[in-house]
Amino acid sequence: MRWFLAIFYCFLNLAGCTDSQNRIMVVTAKENGHVNLDSRTEVRMGRARFACEASDSGQCHYTVFDGDKPLRSFVLAVREERRVDGLPGGFAQCVTRDGAKMSPTCKAI
């Protein structure tokens, strides 16, 4: 049975039926050598895992965009993570240590 599944997934891969949006996004901000924001987002098979590694404010503020349209905003405490399903392929994110409203280009509004 394992061989059958391995061959089946191999054919799916050859046919292009895999999630090409697998990626890792790392955001790190430093000032005078001090890390004041560190975030890691992993996207695998349509599921995103957002992780707030460090923030001077104690929180990471996320805004997720589909093009110019904001999809969702949420806040994570340092060392907290959240899994999110159903995001569009190629979504963009902005992460800050304060709660400033962000544009799709990650500029404060």
Secondary structure by P-SEA (a helix, b strand, c coil): caaaaaaaaaaaaaacccccccbbbbbbbbccccccbbbbbbbcccbbbbbbccccccbbbbbbbccccccccccccccbbbbbccccccccccccccccccccccccc
